[in-house]
Amino acid sequence: MVDLGAGTGKLTRGLVSLGHRVTAIDPLPEMLTLLRASLGGIAALEGSAEAIPLPDRSADVVTAAQAFHWFDHSVALREIARVLRPGGRVALVWNTRDDREPWVAKLSAAIGSESVEARDAGEPIDASRLFGPVERASFSWTQHLDRRTLRELVLSRSYCAAKPAAEREPVLAAVERLFDEHVDGEAIALPYVTECFRAKRR
């Protein structure tokens, strides 16, 4: 199994814990250093979705979590198909805030939306003609955040992190108000949807 854009290994850790043998690929050496520190002994290679440093037909599954939208789709999908064995699968995953909840929609309006549509995954895969029909599944779950971790979550998002300090403060103030309005005890329940797309190599 190959995990593209593995970063610090959030998905990689889950795959390893399920008993899979995983090769993690990321273009940033510093990310791979952190991944190796938390997952000793794992194969972790510098590379990209557009230039996967693995032989032809060497993987049964290629995954990408929170990363596919950064890829050059036409090039990356050819590379993914190259390293997959016939019948192997590509699996794409995103965690998105559940904006069907009104207060979460207000949060997304303040810090930037995370929605994933078919055009983000299904359409590029179909257009490549390298894979069969795209399957899609969604799973709902909830993350409980205290005031500090919610603030850290907001500051980690590029929409907010890229703003000058003077422009960030009104955003953080709006987030603080939402926290105060919806806190239960010391934490807020932030609903998410995990969006999954899967297709088989022809």
C-alpha positions as a Markdown table, in Angstrom:
| # | Residue | x | y | z |
|---|---|---|---|---|
| 1 | Met | 0.0 | 0.0 | 0.0 |
| 2 | Val | 1.2 | 3.5 | -0.9 |
| 3 | Asp | 0.2 | 6.6 | 1.0 |
| 4 | Leu | 0.8 | 9.7 | -1.2 |
| 5 | Gly | 1.2 | 13.1 | 0.4 |
| 6 | Ala | 1.6 | 11.3 | 3.7 |
| 7 | Gly | 2.8 | 14.4 | 5.6 |
| 8 | Thr | 3.4 | 13.6 | 9.3 |
| 9 | Gly | 1.6 | 10.3 | 8.9 |
| 10 | Lys | -2.0 | 10.7 | 10.2 |
| 11 | Leu | -3.5 | 8.3 | 7.7 |
| 12 | Thr | -0.4 | 6.2 | 7.5 |
| 13 | Arg | -0.6 | 5.4 | 11.3 |
| 14 | Gly | -4.1 | 4.2 | 10.9 |
| 15 | Leu | -3.3 | 2.0 | 8.0 |
| 16 | Val | -0.3 | 0.5 | 9.8 |
| 17 | Ser | -2.4 | -0.1 | 12.9 |
| 18 | Leu | -4.8 | -2.2 | 10.7 |
| 19 | Gly | -1.9 | -4.4 | 9.7 |
| 20 | His | -1.1 | -3.0 | 6.3 |
| 21 | Arg | 2.4 | -2.7 | 5.0 |
| 22 | Val | 2.7 | 0.9 | 3.9 |
| 23 | Thr | 5.1 | 3.0 | 1.9 |
| 24 | Ala | 4.7 | 6.7 | 2.7 |
| 25 | Ile | 5.5 | 9.2 | 0.0 |
| 26 | Asp | 5.9 | 13.0 | 0.6 |
| 27 | Pro | 7.8 | 15.8 | -1.2 |
| 28 | Leu | 8.9 | 17.5 | 2.1 |
| 29 | Pro | 11.9 | 15.8 | 3.9 |
| 30 | Glu | 10.9 | 17.5 | 7.2 |
| 31 | Met | 7.5 | 15.9 | 7.1 |
| 32 | Leu | 9.1 | 12.5 | 6.5 |
| 33 | Thr | 11.5 | 13.0 | 9.4 |
| 34 | Leu | 8.5 | 13.6 | 11.7 |
| 35 | Leu | 6.7 | 10.5 | 10.2 |
| 36 | Arg | 9.7 | 8.3 | 10.7 |
| 37 | Ala | 10.0 | 9.5 | 14.3 |
| 38 | Ser | 6.5 | 8.4 | 15.1 |
| 39 | Leu | 6.5 | 5.3 | 13.0 |
| 40 | Gly | 9.9 | 3.7 | 13.3 |
| 41 | Gly | 10.8 | 1.2 | 10.6 |
| 42 | Ile | 8.3 | 2.3 | 8.0 |
| 43 | Ala | 9.3 | 2.8 | 4.4 |
| 44 | Ala | 9.1 | 6.6 | 3.9 |
| 45 | Leu | 10.4 | 8.0 | 0.6 |
| 46 | Glu | 10.7 | 11.5 | -0.8 |
| 47 | Gly | 8.6 | 11.9 | -3.9 |
| 48 | Ser | 5.4 | 13.3 | -5.3 |
| 49 | Ala | 2.1 | 12.0 | -6.8 |
| 50 | Glu | 3.4 | 13.2 | -10.1 |
| 51 | Ala | 6.7 | 11.2 | -9.7 |
| 52 | Ile | 6.2 | 8.2 | -7.4 |
| 53 | Pro | 9.6 | 6.6 | -6.7 |
| 54 | Leu | 8.3 | 3.0 | -7.0 |
| 55 | Pro | 8.4 | 0.4 | -9.8 |
| 56 | Asp | 5.5 | -0.4 | -12.1 |
| 57 | Arg | 2.7 | -2.6 | -10.7 |
| 58 | Ser | 4.2 | -2.7 | -7.2 |
| 59 | Ala | 1.1 | -1.7 | -5.1 |
| 60 | Asp | -2.3 | -3.0 | -4.5 |
| 61 | Val | -3.7 | 0.3 | -3.1 |
| 62 | Val | -2.7 | 3.9 | -3.4 |
| 63 | Thr | -4.2 | 6.3 | -0.8 |
| 64 | Ala | -4.2 | 10.1 | -0.4 |
| 65 | Ala | -5.8 | 11.9 | 2.5 |
| 66 | Gln | -6.5 | 15.7 | 2.4 |
| 67 | Ala | -4.0 | 15.9 | -0.5 |
| 68 | Phe | -5.5 | 15.0 | -3.9 |
| 69 | His | -6.7 | 18.5 | -4.6 |
| 70 | Trp | -3.0 | 19.6 | -4.6 |
| 71 | Phe | -2.0 | 17.1 | -7.3 |
| 72 | Asp | -1.7 | 17.7 | -11.0 |
| 73 | His | -4.6 | 15.3 | -11.6 |
| 74 | Ser | -3.8 | 14.1 | -15.1 |
| 75 | Val | -0.2 | 13.4 | -14.4 |
| 76 | Ala | -0.8 | 12.0 | -10.9 |
| 77 | Leu | -3.5 | 9.6 | -12.0 |
| 78 | Arg | -1.2 | 8.2 | -14.7 |
| 79 | Glu | 1.5 | 7.7 | -12.1 |
| 80 | Ile | -1.0 | 6.1 | -9.7 |
| 81 | Ala | -2.2 | 3.7 | -12.4 |
| 82 | Arg | 1.4 | 2.9 | -13.3 |
| 83 | Val | 2.3 | 1.7 | -9.7 |
| 84 | Leu | -0.9 | -0.1 | -9.2 |
| 85 | Arg | -1.3 | -3.8 | -10.1 |
| 86 | Pro | -4.3 | -4.5 | -12.4 |
| 87 | Gly | -7.4 | -4.5 | -10.3 |
| 88 | Gly | -5.6 | -2.3 | -7.6 |
| 89 | Arg | -7.5 | 0.6 | -6.2 |
| 90 | Val | -7.0 | 4.3 | -5.6 |
| 91 | Ala | -8.6 | 5.6 | -2.4 |
| 92 | Leu | -9.0 | 9.3 | -1.7 |
| 93 | Val | -10.1 | 10.7 | 1.7 |
| 94 | Trp | -11.1 | 14.1 | 3.0 |
| 95 | Asn | -12.3 | 15.1 | 6.5 |
| 96 | Thr | -14.7 | 18.1 | 6.2 |
| 97 | Arg | -16.6 | 20.1 | 8.8 |
| 98 | Asp | -20.4 | 19.3 | 8.6 |
| 99 | Asp | -21.8 | 22.6 | 7.4 |
| 100 | Arg | -25.3 | 21.2 | 7.6 |
| 101 | Glu | -25.1 | 22.2 | 11.2 |
| 102 | Pro | -26.0 | 26.0 | 11.2 |
| 103 | Trp | -23.3 | 27.1 | 13.7 |
| 104 | Val | -20.7 | 25.1 | 11.8 |
| 105 | Ala | -21.7 | 26.9 | 8.6 |
| 106 | Lys | -21.0 | 30.1 | 10.5 |
| 107 | Leu | -17.6 | 28.8 | 11.5 |
| 108 | Ser | -16.8 | 27.9 | 7.9 |
| 109 | Ala | -17.9 | 31.3 | 6.7 |
| 110 | Ala | -15.4 | 32.8 | 9.2 |
| 111 | Ile | -12.4 | 30.5 | 8.6 |
| 112 | Gly | -13.0 | 29.1 | 5.1 |
| 113 | Ser | -15.0 | 26.2 | 3.7 |
| 114 | Glu | -13.7 | 22.6 | 3.5 |
| 115 | Ser | -16.4 | 21.1 | 1.2 |
| 116 | Val | -15.5 | 18.3 | -1.2 |
| 117 | Glu | -17.5 | 17.7 | -4.4 |
| 118 | Ala | -17.5 | 15.1 | -7.0 |
| 119 | Arg | -15.5 | 17.4 | -9.3 |
| 120 | Asp | -12.7 | 17.2 | -6.7 |
| 121 | Ala | -12.2 | 13.5 | -7.0 |
| 122 | Gly | -14.8 | 11.6 | -9.2 |
| 123 | Glu | -14.5 | 13.8 | -12.2 |
| 124 | Pro | -10.7 | 13.7 | -12.6 |
| 125 | Ile | -10.7 | 9.9 | -12.1 |
| 126 | Asp | -13.4 | 9.4 | -14.7 |
| 127 | Ala | -11.7 | 11.8 | -17.1 |
| 128 | Ser | -8.4 | 9.8 | -16.9 |
| 129 | Arg | -10.1 | 6.7 | -18.3 |
| 130 | Leu | -7.6 | 4.6 | -16.3 |
| 131 | Phe | -10.0 | 3.5 | -13.6 |
| 132 | Gly | -13.5 | 1.9 | -13.3 |
| 133 | Pro | -16.5 | 3.6 | -11.8 |
| 134 | Val | -15.9 | 5.8 | -8.8 |
| 135 | Glu | -17.5 | 4.6 | -5.6 |
| 136 | Arg | -18.3 | 7.2 | -2.9 |
| 137 | Ala | -19.1 | 6.8 | 0.8 |
| 138 | Ser | -19.5 | 9.3 | 3.7 |
| 139 | Phe | -19.0 | 8.8 | 7.4 |
| 140 | Ser | -20.1 | 11.2 | 10.2 |
| 141 | Trp | -18.1 | 11.7 | 13.4 |
| 142 | Thr | -17.5 | 14.3 | 16.1 |
| 143 | Gln | -14.4 | 16.0 | 17.4 |
| 144 | His | -14.5 | 17.6 | 20.9 |
| 145 | Leu | -12.4 | 20.7 | 21.2 |
| 146 | Asp | -11.7 | 23.0 | 24.1 |
| 147 | Arg | -11.1 | 26.7 | 23.6 |
| 148 | Arg | -7.3 | 26.3 | 23.0 |
| 149 | Thr | -7.5 | 23.4 | 20.6 |
| 150 | Leu | -10.3 | 25.2 | 18.6 |
| 151 | Arg | -8.1 | 28.2 | 18.3 |
| 152 | Glu | -5.2 | 26.1 | 17.2 |
| 153 | Leu | -7.3 | 24.4 | 14.6 |
| 154 | Val | -8.4 | 27.7 | 13.2 |
| 155 | Leu | -4.8 | 29.1 | 13.1 |
| 156 | Ser | -3.6 | 25.9 | 11.3 |
| 157 | Arg | -5.9 | 26.6 | 8.3 |
| 158 | Ser | -4.2 | 28.3 | 5.4 |
| 159 | Tyr | -7.2 | 30.7 | 5.0 |
| 160 | Cys | -6.5 | 32.2 | 8.5 |
| 161 | Ala | -2.7 | 31.5 | 8.8 |
| 162 | Ala | -2.0 | 33.5 | 5.7 |
| 163 | Lys | -3.7 | 36.6 | 6.9 |
| 164 | Pro | -1.8 | 39.5 | 8.6 |
| 165 | Ala | -2.3 | 39.6 | 12.4 |
| 166 | Ala | -4.6 | 42.5 | 12.2 |
| 167 | Glu | -6.9 | 40.6 | 9.8 |
| 168 | Arg | -6.7 | 37.4 | 11.9 |
| 169 | Glu | -8.0 | 39.0 | 15.1 |
| 170 | Pro | -11.6 | 39.6 | 13.9 |
| 171 | Val | -11.7 | 36.0 | 12.6 |
| 172 | Leu | -10.5 | 34.6 | 16.0 |
| 173 | Ala | -13.0 | 36.9 | 17.8 |
| 174 | Ala | -15.9 | 35.4 | 15.8 |
| 175 | Val | -14.6 | 31.9 | 16.5 |
| 176 | Glu | -14.5 | 32.7 | 20.3 |
| 177 | Arg | -18.1 | 33.9 | 20.1 |
| 178 | Leu | -19.2 | 30.7 | 18.5 |
| 179 | Phe | -17.4 | 28.7 | 21.1 |
| 180 | Asp | -19.1 | 30.6 | 23.9 |
| 181 | Glu | -22.5 | 30.1 | 22.3 |
| 182 | His | -22.1 | 26.4 | 21.8 |
| 183 | Val | -19.8 | 25.2 | 24.5 |
| 184 | Asp | -21.0 | 22.2 | 26.6 |
| 185 | Gly | -18.9 | 22.1 | 29.8 |
| 186 | Glu | -15.4 | 23.0 | 28.6 |
| 187 | Ala | -15.6 | 21.6 | 25.1 |
| 188 | Ile | -17.5 | 22.1 | 21.9 |
| 189 | Ala | -18.7 | 19.3 | 19.7 |
| 190 | Leu | -17.5 | 19.9 | 16.1 |
| 191 | Pro | -19.2 | 17.5 | 13.6 |
| 192 | Tyr | -17.3 | 16.2 | 10.6 |
| 193 | Val | -18.0 | 14.1 | 7.6 |
| 194 | Thr | -15.3 | 11.9 | 6.1 |
| 195 | Glu | -15.7 | 11.8 | 2.4 |
| 196 | Cys | -14.2 | 8.7 | 0.6 |
| 197 | Phe | -13.7 | 8.0 | -3.1 |
| 198 | Arg | -12.5 | 4.7 | -4.5 |
| 199 | Ala | -11.9 | 3.3 | -8.0 |
| 200 | Lys | -10.3 | 0.2 | -9.5 |
| 201 | Arg | -7.5 | 0.3 | -12.0 |
| 202 | Arg | -8.6 | -1.0 | -15.3 |
